[in-house]
Amino acid sequence: MVANKMWGGRFEGGPAKIMEEFTPSIDFDKRLAEQDLAGSRAHARMLASQGIISKTDADVILKGLDAVAAEIAEGKFAFRRDLEDIHLNIEARLAEIVGPAAGRLHTARSRNDQVATDFRLWVRAACERADGKLTELIGTLVKRAGEHTATIMPGFTHMQGAQPVTFGHHCLAYAEMFGRDRDRFADAQKRLNECPLGSAALAGTSFPVDRETVARALGFARPMRNSLDAVSARDFALEYLAAATIAATHLSKLAGELVQWCSPQFRFVRLSDAFTTGSSIMPQKRNPDAAELVRGKTGRVLGDFVALATVVKGLVLAYGSDLQEDKERVFDAADTLERSLAVMTGMIADLAVNAEAMRAAANAGYPTATDLADWLVRVLQKPFREAHHIAGAIVKHAEELKLDLDKLPLAEMQAIEPAITADVLNVLSLEASVASRMSYGGTAPERVREQIILWGKRLP
Ligand code: ARG
């Protein structure tokens, strides 16, 4: 076993065999290659313009970094575990390509500020990807809502049919949730956009670096103000994971509804062949696998958040190798979230709505009883509590006669409350019920159409 050639100056022996499997992060942090190259380019340029390295060396380094980038892009780069991570892999290959000048790139830099910078760049891009995918999903929900502003379905509380709502309104409820998810990623992105480079190992550097210029070259708003914080902070990754977890819970709720809705007991929707699978034993089955997996994967994303929160919670300042555990959690959450969003968008775009089944379900269980009570308040000036009582008695009577409320003869209602007039019949149908929910944010088709117009302005 020989000592590591990148840092082994004071070592005589090499690492234990098991360490070759235990310490390297290259298997996963190769995903930071693009960010690492960008950071190195900005750093090399700054070193030259500050006179810390020569212009000639910087040019040699920059050309060499281009060569490394090309090898990685073409899949020709040999990632080596004995070189631990992406930072040492790139630097070692750079040295092979350009010779001794490569050794000057690491002046005024440490892998600690390097990895913190690379990772911020990666998470920033992940926030942007999440935003794009959320926007596509919202656009699809809004489009489906537009097709179904007046399609009646049961609205539930306690999973009991409560009051009729429209499918368009239901779709827009999810558009609101995913809209807030976009805000959360944008907010996380704003806060993370500060540059650690130039903090070096933990204390800053004695070289006359220009951190402002490096920060701006990498699209950061400013350099981080405290070097100890810069190399050790991972709250930006936690914020990403928190936003991802919340978005995943929204996906999970919607996925859960789809699973219910496509069951033969509900038949509210039919999912396309593209997002369902058959059973290997029961030929009649058509399983909502995609929706179930989206729901199931929520646990992974939350697990990623919990895992990283647990890593960082007891760490002393500044960098510790524990932090190497940050990347896999974020990569896993990002992959999971992005795929789940794409799958959900596909399912929503494809699903066929069974308006008759929705309407029939909405009609079960006297869903317009509240409308009857409201009429008694509005027209007969009853206190709501009394109206609630009278409506309850009328529902009970309708149940005995096995009739819907809007089919119950007026005389039967008058037997319970003599002051009731034929005008009440205008409020007892499902259509009348939803049309009357005109309060701001309500389910009335007119209100839903207004919201769709507003969404049209909010979406790119
Ligand atoms: N692979 C390391 C990580 O992912 C890079 C930083 C290592 N720094 C160090 N001093 N060992 O965090």
Residues whose N, C-alpha, C, O or C-beta is under 5 A from the ligand:
A	BS01	LIG	S25 D85 R111 N112 V115 L323 Q324
